[in-house]
């Protein structure tokens, strides 16, 4: 009896302590919410025009074909009634229900979702509701294709948001843990929630990785090298050689300025930069500035002239070469394409051959970004950058996250906020959260000019007052697309390559997504790739006729770029008299947080 009494006393003490913590946390929560800066409402969801169009189309469908709507409703009513009957039967039956196979959804792995009548009913009703709502959105006639894509996207977002796993009262994992820990998991979760709100000025951005576990220059971005050039937009890093001889023509990498360059140098085991250096290349990489509002008037032309063209001249000077090879990643590749086309127009052959990683150059199809590339959303971005001078990194990060909301928002939020778990020490997720702001002018020029108007593909984009097009890209090129890329769909990337004017074109389709498909070192032998030298057919036909290879695409690409890299020469030291070392890699710009 005494043991039980002591246990009850200890439990009571824990609960009292947690109640005191709850009071303090509530005050912190109110403070951060009250001080939250307002964001343009247009960035929070679609404009009213979409709702009006969808509602009008729905009622028109109802008037023209009422039986179609009634058939859906009757089917839904029948399933709902059956779900209710099964729940009542499970409550009065002496034997427990068996685990059903209704869904393989990872959100419902806890056995209680099938064995407990209450949770089983909640799950099945949610899935039935979801099915009806999605089918209704997909089957509405009378909408334009863009309206349909937007309606389906935002409908899916609402359905995912309303999943029972996202609410404490209908999440058995969270409830079981709360009981087991006397509420400590909920207190820890609330602390995680408030810490994330405080770290982001009241914006709810779920922390995906343990930020204390990593430090750029210590256990990320550790490849030896020197910063050999710096201006207001970038630091240029030249990496120290690992071989006695190197290829004559140097290689520069232009990463996207929405993220930090060290995705290409996370760890020694998967560092693309380290691998290149070990293969005997003189490797440079651009580390872009993380801009503040003083960069509001910096545009795409500035990135090309002060960035790309400057870097090309500096590398030519340091290495005493007339030509270089270049790699562009994502938007860094898009801008590399603009630069190459411009150089062709002014008869400058400084770039010998170019490689594009997951790069879009033709935006005729907007893919999964269709919901965010319409006027209501971009008008809101324009208002936001006019006021703040920059497109803040969290806005773009949130946009990308919602394309994979279960994996990048709801699942991490449940673990952190409902179950009180600390985020994992995962280097890729740390990098994913280490984003950069975008200059206001550049963001609008990219979204309006390239994405909405497709001006590069149509020959209407201007660099230095000169109109350029994809056909102006005439040097040898190799493009790597990724099969499950949700940011730069490979079929759109392939189409852009087809429109380029080069007679020497190569396309490699890597398995996996935007990051894992690129960062795929040979020793892991994890993802394969497809290769087809004939680029005359459409993307689907190209893949059907392509040969699949196991393992990394890095070696086959290295053989290709090596053929444009000249003879071997004595390894070069970092910098030169004209461009002495300014600091050790990874430099200072990469350390600046948003």
N, C-alpha and C positions, 0 to 999 in steps of 0.2 A: 504493500500500500504506500509505503514511504517513497519507494522508487517512482511510482506513478505520480505521486504528489510533486516530487522534485521535477519530473518531466513536464508536468503541467505548468509549474512555476517558470521553468526555463522557457517554455513555449510562450507564456504570457510576457516574459521579459523581452523576448525577441520581437513579439508583436508590438509592444509599447515602443521599443526603439525604432521600429520601422514606421510607426505612426508619427514619431517626432521627425524622422527623416522626410516623411511624406509632406509634412507641413513646410519644411525648408525648401524642398523641391518644388512644391506648389508656388511658393513665392518667387523662386528663380524662373519658373515657367511663365508666370504672369509678367515678370519683368521683361523677359526676352520677347514675348508676344506683343506687349504694349509698345516696345521700341522697334518693332519690325518695320522696315521701310516698305512702302507699298510698291507693287510691281504692276506694270500696265496690264489691265484685265485681259487684253487680247493675247497675252502670252500664256494665259491659264487655260484656254480652250478655244474652240472654233467660234466664229462670228454667228450672229443670229440668222444670217442668210441660209446657212446649212440646215438649221432646224426648221426654218420656214419651208425650204425646198423639200425636205424629207417629209414633213407633215402634209404638205399639199399633195405630194406624189402618193403618199399612203392613202389619203382619203379619196383621191382620184381612182386608185386601184380598187378601193373598197366599193366605189360607185360602179365601176366598170365590170368588176368580177368579184362580187361579194362572196361567192361560194369558195373561192380560193382562200380568203381570209378566214371564213367560218370553218373550213376544213382544218386549218392550222390550229384554231382555237379549240375545236372539238377534240382533236388529238391531244392537245395540251391538257384539257380538262380531264380526259380519260386517264392520262399518265399521273396527273396530280391526285385524282381520286384513288387510283391504285396504290400510289405511294402512301397515302393516308391509311388505307385499309391494312397495308403491310405493316405499318408502324403499330397500329392498334393490336394487330395479331401478335406482333413480337412482344408487346408489353404484357399480354395475358398468357402467352405460350410458356410452357414450362421449360422448353429447351431454347437455348440461345440461337439467334440466327447465324447462318454460316457466312463466311466472308464472300462477298459478291465479286463478280468480275466486270461490273458495270463500267469501270474506268481504271486505266493504268496511270492516272494522274498522280504525280509524285507528291502533290499537296495532301493526298488522302491516304498516305501509307500507314498511319496509325491504325491498328486493328479496331479501335473503337468506332471508326467511321463506318465499319460494317457490322460489328458485333453489338454495339449499343443502339437501341431503337431510336433514341433521340438524335444522335449524331448521324445515324444512317438516313433518317428522314431529312435532316438539314442538308446533307450532302446531295442526296438524290433530287431533292426539290431545287437546289441551286443549279445542278447540272441540267435539269429539265427547263428551268427558267432561262438559263444561258442558251440552250439549244434553240428555244423559241425566239428569243431576242435576236440572236445572230442570224437565224434563217429569215426573219422578218426584214432585217436590214439588207441582207444579200439579195432578197427577191423583190424589192421595191422597184417598179418600172417607172420610167419617166425622168430619171436623173441622168445628168451627164456622167461620163466615165470618171472624171475627177471628183464630182460630188459623191458618186458611189464609193470610191476608194476612201474618201474622207469619212463618210458615214460609217462604213464598215470598221475603219480604224478606231474612231472614237467610241463606237458601240462596243468594240472589243475591250477598250480601255475601261469603260464603265463596268463591263462584265467581270474583268479581272479584279478591279478594285473592290467589287462587292462579294468576292469569294469569302465564305465563312471562316476560312483560315486567317483572314486579316482582322478578325474581331475576337477579343479575349473570350467572350461568352460562348463562342462556337469554335474554339480551337482547343481540342483535347490535349495536345502536347503542352500548350502553355498552362492550361488549368492543372494538369497533373504535376507539372514542375512547381507551380505556385503552392500547391498543397504540400508537396514534398519538402519545400524550402521555407515553409511558414511565411510565404509572401516575399521572401528575400529576392527571388528572381524578378518579381514585378518592380521592386524598389530599384534593383540594379538596371532594369530595363528603362525605367523612368529617368534614371541618371544618364543613361546613354542617349536617350531622346533629347534631354535638355542640353547635354554637352554638344550634340550635333546642331541643335538650333542656335546655341550661343556661338559656335564656331562659324556659322554662316549667316549672321545678322538676322536671325529669325526665319530664314528659309530652311525648309526641311530637306536636307540632302543626306541620305543614309551613308554613313562611313562604311566602306567596303573592306578596308584593310587596317591593320594595326600600324598606325603612323609612327609609333615609337620604335618599331622593329627595323626601320630602314633609314638610311641617310645617303643621299646622293654624294658620290665621291668616296664613301666608306665601304658600302656593300652593294651599291648600284652605280653604274657608270664609272667603273674603276680602270678602264683601259688607259695605259700610259700615253700621254700626249701633252701638247702645249697649245694654248690659245695664241695664235699668230696674227690675228687681225680682229679688230673690234670697231664697230660703229654703232649708231643709235638703234639699229634693227637687229644686229646679230653679233655673235662671237664665232670666229672660225677656228676650229680645232684641227690640228695636224697630229696624227697618231705616230708614236715612235715605232720604227721598223723592228721586226722580229727576224728578218732574214738578211743575209749579207747582200743579196741583190734584189732589185724590185723591177716591176714593169716600168718601162720608160714613161708611158702616159699615166698621169695620176687620176684618181677617182674621187669625186666629191658626192656626198649624200645631202640632199635637201629634204629634211623631214617636214611634216606639217607643223605650222606654228600654232595650231590649236592644242597640241600636246608637246611634251618634252622629248628630245632626241634620244634619251637613254633607253627607250624601248628596244633600240638596236644594240644595246650594251647593258642588259639587265644583270646578267651574271656571266662569268667566264664560260660556263657550260653551254649557254645558248646565245652568246654574243655574236651577232652577225659582223660587227666591226672587228672583233678579235679574230674571227675566222678569215676575213678578208686580208688583214695584216699578215696573218700566218701564211697566206697564199702568195705573198710577195707583192702586194699592192701598196702604193703610197696613198693612204686614205685620209681624206678630210671630211669633216661633218660640220654642218651649220647648226649652231645653237641659237634659236631665236629669242628675242627679248619678250618678256611678259609685260605687255604695254599697260600703262595707266591712262588717265584721261588726257594727258598731254599729247598723246598720239592720235587724237580723234580725227585729224585731217590726213592721216597716212592712208594711202589707197593702194590698189593692186599695182599701179605703175611704180609706186615707191618701192614695193617689195621686189619688183623686177629690176629696177635701175640701181637702187641702193643696196639691194640684196644680191640677187643672182648675178647681174652683170659685174658688180664690184668683186664678188667672190671669184668669178671666173678669171678676172684680170690678176687678182692677188695670187691665185694658185699658179697661173702661167708664169708669173714673175718669180715666185719662190722656187719652182721646179725647172725653170728655164725651158719650158715647153710651149709650143705654139697651139697645142690642143689638149683638151682634157676629156674624160668620160664622166657622165653624170647619172645619178639615181634620184628620182623624185618619188616621195611616198605620199599617197592620198592627195590632199590639196597642194602639198609640195610638188607632186607630180603634175597636177593640173597647171601650176604656175611654171614648172619647167617646160611644159609643152608650149605655153605662151612665149616663153623666153626663146626657145629654139625657133619658133616660127618667126619671131621678130629678128633674130640674128640672120636668118635666111633672107629676110627682106632687105637687110642692109649689107648683104654679102659678107657676113662674118662667119667663118667656119671654125670657131673656137671649140665647139663641142664635136667630138669625133663620133661618139655613139651614146645613146641614152637608154635608160631603163626606167620603167614606170611600175611602181608597186601599187596595186589596188587604186588605180587612178581613173577618174572620170574626166573626159574631155568633151563628150557629146551628151547633152542633157535633154535630148528629145523625150526620153522616158524618165520620169522622176522617181519611179519605184516606190519603195517604202517611205520616202520622204515627201510624197505627194501631199499628205495632210499639212506639212509645215512649209510648203513652198507656194501657198496661195496668198493672195493679197492681204486677207485679214491678219494672218500671222506675221507676214513681213512688214506690213504697215505698223504693227505693234512694235516690232524690233526697231524699225526706223524711228519711232517716237522715243523708244527707250534709249537708243544710242545718241539721239539728238540731245537728250537730257543729261546723260551720264558721260558721253564721249566714247564709251567702249561698249562692246557686247560682252557682258560678264561671263566668265567661264562656266558658271553653274547653269546658265540658261542653255548653253549648247550641251553640256554634260547631261542635263536633265532630259533634253530632247532625245539624245542618243539612248539614254537609259530606258525611256518609255517604249522604244522599239523592241526591247526585251524586258518588259516590266516585271514579269515573275522572277526572272533570274537576277536582275540588277536593282530592283526596288522592293517588291513585296517580300520575297524570301529573306533577303538580308534584314529588312525591317522587323520581321517576325522574330528572327533569331536575336536581334539586338534589343528591341524595345519590349517584346512580350516575354522573352525568355532570359533576358539579361546577359546574353553571351557577348564576350568581347569579339570584335572582328578578327579574322585570321591574319597571320603574318604571311601574306601572299604578295610577292613582288609585282606581279602583273596588275593586281587590283590596286596596289599602292600607286603605280604609274597612272592607272586609269583615273584616279582621283586627283592627280597632280596636273590639272589643266591650266591653260593660259587664256587670258582675255584676248579679244580681237579688237583692233582699232575700228571705230564706228564707220568711217568712210569705206574702209576695205570690206567690212562685213556686208554692207549694202551693195557695193559694186559686185561682190561675188554672188550674193543672193539674187539681185535684180538682173545683172548683166549676164552672168554665166548660167545660173540655175534656171531662172524664169525665162529669159529671152534666148538662151542657148546661142549667144552671140559669137562665141569662138567657132563653133561648128558652122555657123552661117556666114562666117567671114566678116563680122561686123564689130568685133572687139578691137579696140585700138591700144597700141603700146607706143608711147612717144609720138602720138599723132598719126601712126601708121596702122591701117587696118590689116588684121592678120586672120588666117584661117587654119584649120587642121591640115589642109592640103599643102601649107607652107612648111610642114615638118617633113624634111626630105632626107635626113640622116638615118643611118641604121638604128632601129629601135627594137627593144624587147619589152613586152608587157607581161606582168604577172597578175592574174586575177585569182580570186579565192572563191571556191565553190559555194560556200554558205555565207558569204559576206553580206551583211545587212546594211552596210554603210555605202559601199561602192559595188553595186551588183555587177558580177563578172560579165554578164551578157551586155550590159551598157558599156563597160570598159572595152570589151571586144569590139563593139560597134564603132567606138571612137578610134580604135587602132585601124580598123578597116578604112576609115575616112582620111587617115593621114597619107601624105604624099610619098612617103618613103617606099622604095622598091625592095628594101631589105627589112622585112618585118617578121618578128617572131612573137608568138603568144603561148604562154604557159599557164595552165589552169591548175592551181594548187588546191588540194583538199583542205577543208576546214574554213575558218573565217578570217576576218579583217586583220587580226593580229596573229593568231596561231598558224594560219596558212603561210605567213611570211616568216615568222620566227620559228623555223622548223629545221634545226641543225641536223646534219647527216648522221651523227652518231646515235641520235635517238631513234631513227628509222620509224617515225610515228605516222606521218601523213604522206600519202603519195601525190602524184600529179599526172595531168594529161598533156599530151603533146601531139600537135598536128601541124605540119608545115604549110598546109593549104588553108589560106585565110579568105578564100573567095566565097564560101558558103555562109549561111546564117549561123548564129551561135549554137543552136540546137544540133544542126547537122555537123558542125565542126566537132562538137563533143562526141557525137555518135561515131564519127569516123576517126576520132583520136585514139592514140595508144596510151593505155594506162601503165604507169611505172610506179613501183613501190619506192618508198624512201623520199628523201628531200630533193627538191628541185635545185638547190644551191649548186651542186657540181655541174649540172648541165648548163646552167646560166653562166657559171664561172668560165666554162670552156668557151661560151659565146663571147663574153666581154673580154676574155683573154686574147681573142683573135683581133681585137681592136686596140690592144694595149701596148703594142710595140715590143722591141727587144728588151732584154734584161740589162739593167745598169746598176752601178753601185748604190746601195741603200742611202737614202737621203736623211740628213738630220732635220729636225723640226725648225721651220722658219728660215730666215736669211738675214743679211745685213739690212735690207730695206724693211723686212718684217720680222723683227726679233720677237722672242717669246715674251708674252705679256703676263701669263700665269700658267699654272699647271691645269691640265684637264681635270674635271669637266668644266672648268671656268666658273664664272660668277652669275651669268644670266640664267642658267638652269636652276639656280637655287632660289630664285625669286618666286614667292608664292602669290597666288591670286588673292 
